[in-house]
Amino acid sequence: MTVIRWIKLGKLRAYPTPGGHRRIRKEDFLDFLRAHQMFIDREFFGEAHRALELMDRSRP
């Protein structure tokens, strides 16, 4: 089966993007993999790191 077919059959939750594509939340994808006893490769998801640097321009 394809991912699109799983979505159409309601087996995998997804929502449409403004451009007409489909987006799947990470949690929904993991739930799908667990429910169908599929292998979960933790490296596939990687580590998401976000950083924000604030500068105080009033200090020299």
JOBEL-V842321 format. One record per run of one state. SS is the DSSP state (~ for helix, > for strand, _ for the rest). FROM is the first residue (numbers start at 1). LEN is the number of residues. If there is no record, write none. Layout:
ss->(SS & SS)
from->(FROM & FROM)
len->(LEN & LEN)
This chain:
ss->(_ & ~ & _ & > & _ & > & _ & ~ & _ & ~ & _)
from->(1 & 3 & 9 & 15 & 17 & 22 & 24 & 26 & 36 & 42 & 46)
len->(2 & 6 & 6 & 2 & 5 & 2 & 2 & 10 & 6 & 4 & 15)
